[in-house]
Amino acid sequence: MQFNCKLRLRPSRTEVSFIPNCAFQTSLTMAIVPDEYLDIVVQGSMVLFMEVYLFFQGLYGLMFVTLVFLVMGSNYRKARTGSTACIIVLGDIGRSPRMQYHAQSFAKFGFDVDIIGYGGSTPLEALRSNPNVRLHYMGEPLVLQFLPTILRYPCKVTYQALQLTWYLVTKIKWPSHVIVQNPPTIPTLAVVWIIGRRIYGSKFIIDWHNYGYTILGLALGTDHGLVTLAERFERLFCKCADDHLCVTEAMKEDLTTNWALKNVVTLYDRPAEAFQQTPLDVKHELFKRLGEEYPAFRGSSSGSSDETAFTSIVEGKIELRGDRPALLISSTSWTEDEDFSVLLAALEKYEEHAQQNKSLPDIVCAITGKGPQKQHYEEIISRKAFQRVTICTPWLTAEDYPRLVGSADLGVCLHTSSSGLDLPMKVVDMFGCGLPVCAVDFKCLSELVVHEKNGLVFKNQEELSGQIQDLFKGFPDVPRLGEFRENLREFQELRWHESWMKTVKPMLYT
C-alpha cells in the first residue's frame, strides 16, 4: 500500500513540507497490529505526529481545535454505520412500553442499547437481564410548586436539559442511533439535536406518540403563552431529526402536510409476545396472589387454596366457576385525557339494572395503573355503595399485567387523544390477549377498534352502560364476546418485533 502524505502549514509565511515513507510505516504496522486495529493505529500515528508538530510551532489553539474536529469526524463516520442505540424517555421507563419494545428489538437485532429515563416502575425483565441493555436512571425532576407557573416550567426545563446533557456526555457509549419518545418535547428534542445529532453525528429518530404542546394544553389551556411557545419549539426542533415514526396514518398525514416533515413512517403499536390469553392454571395462581391483597379475587371459602372468586379445583383439576363474576379491566395513567367518571357512572347504571335483572352477573372491575388523579378517583370509589359491582385499583408488575389482561372478559378504554391522532396502547395490549374492548370514540380510533367487529365504540356513559349490559347478559355463556375474540385472531398474529423489523430496520442505515 503506497501513500503520499503531505502536511503544509504557513506560520509566518514559512512553508513546511513533510513526506514520510508511508509504505514502510504501513508494512511495519501490518506486521505487528491485528487487521481490525490497523486503521486506527495508522491514523492515530499520523494525528500524533501532526499534534507534535503543532506543539513545537506554538500553535496550541489549533492543536485543540484540530483534535476536537478529528474526534467528531472520526466518530461521525463510525456513528452512521455503528450498532449502538440510545433510547431516551423523559418519563418513567417502566411505564413506557413502546420504548421498552424498541430496546428489545434493537437488542435482538444485535445492538448495544442504552436507555435514559426516570425510575419509578420496574422495566421488563427481558431488559433488566439482557447484558446488552443498560438502564440509566436520572434523578427525579425538581418540584417547584412554590413558584408561579411562568417560572416553574423554565426552571424545571433548565434542570432537565442539564441533567440529560450530563447523561448523554458521561454515561453512555457513543451512539450510532438515538431514538426519542415525543412527548415530552421540551427540552428533549433540543438537547438530542445538539449532543446526539450535531456532536455525536448519530442518526436522530423521533417516535411520535402524540404532540407535546397539546398535552401541555390540557393542563394550562390551549391559549396559554407557554403552550404557544411549546408548539413553536416542537415545530422547530422536530425538523432537525433524520427520520420520524408515528403511531397512526392520520398522524403521518398531519406531520407530512401540516408540519412539512419528510421521512415519516407509521409504526403501529403491536402487542409484545407476553400478551396472550392466560392459561387456566396461570389464572388460578394469579387470582390467588391478588386475593391476598384484594378481597374481590378471593373465593367464598376464606383461606382456601383451592378456590378463588373465578376458579376452583375440582378432583385435582382447575376449572372456571360457573357462578364467577365477570372480570372487567381498564388500564390508565390517571391523567386529564381519561375521564373515569364516565366508567363510574356507567357502572352505577349497571348496578341499578343488575339489582332487577338476575341474568346480569356481578362485576369485578380492575382499574390498573398509577398517575396524578388516582387518589382522587379512589376517594370517589370508596364512597360508592355498590352491591353487584366491586372496583379495585391494583398496581401490577410488568409480568402480571399481561396475565390479568389475558384473564379478563371485557376491556374498557377511556383514552381520548389530546391531538386526536394517537391510539391507546392499552387497547393494543388487550387485543393481543384476544380481549374485546369498549372504547370511547375519537377521530382516528377506527384505525384500531372496528365497531361491532373486534369491540364496541361509545360516546357517553349511557352507551357504555348499555354495551356492558348487552355483552354480559347471560354470562358466562355470551356468544357475542366469542365472535369478537375470533375476529381478533388476525390481529394477534403480527407481533411487535416482526412489525419493527419490517418498518424500523430498513431506515436505520439510510
Secondary structure, DSSP 8 states (H G I E B T S, - for coil): --------B-GGG--B-----HHHHHHHHHHHS-HHHHHHHHHHHHHHHHHHHHHHTT-HHHHHHHHHHHHHHHHHHHHTT--EEEEEEEEEGGG-HHHHHHHHHHHHTT-EEEEEEE-SS---HHHHT-TTEEEEEE------TTS-HHHHHHHHHHHHHHHHHHHHHHTS---SEEEEEES--TTHHHHIIIIIIIII--EEEEEESS-HHHHHHHHH-TT-HHHHHHHHHHHHHGGG-SEEEES-HHHHHHHHHTS---SEEE------TT-S---HHHHHHHHHHHHTT-GGGB-SSTT-TTBBSSEEEETTEEEE-TT--EEEEEE----TTB-THHHHHHHHHHHHHHHH-TTS--EEEEEE---TTHHHHHHHHHT---SSEEEE-----TTHHHHHHTT-SEEEE-B--SSS----HHHHHHHHTT--EEEE--TTGGGT--BTTTEEEESSHHHHHHHHHHHHTTTT--HHHHHHHHHTHHHHHS-HHHHHHHHTGGGTT-
